[in-house]
Amino acid sequence: MQQIEQLGQVLAQMLAYLLGIKGAGSAGLSLDEIRQNYNDGLNLPLDLILETPAEEIIQLLTEKIKYMDRHLEKMGDILSETGDLYEKTGDSDTSRNLRGKALIIYTHLQDTSKAFSMERMQKISRLRDKG
């Protein structure tokens, strides 16, 4: 149980870090630093996420990394925010890749969750609008 809580805290820290960079504008944007944070903070290389086919992202996160649903939600947020940061650098391919995987995560959670989430539906709608 303690490991599950720690993982949740790590994901929350990563999301706060990304939001901090996003709030600082392009001056705070370092893609190498973001990649390093994925490696160090999440123990999950960004390249592994990028190389994983979209249809296998849930399997990667739940079976290999052992994320639970509440972790998946945060990971979707992290991927979405990272996609936004890559968009700012002009790397639209990486941005689409990350946002597409975030969309798959949110859709999976919406389809499998017993409780409806309006916030998650808004995230899904936002990602679909961005393409």
Secondary structure by P-SEA (a helix, b strand, c coil): caaaaaaaaaaaaaaaaaaaaaaaccccccaaaaaaaaaccccccaaaaaaccccaaaaaacccccccaaaaaaaaaaaaaaaaaaaaacaaaaaaaaaaaaaaaaaaaaaccccccaaaaaaaaaaaaac
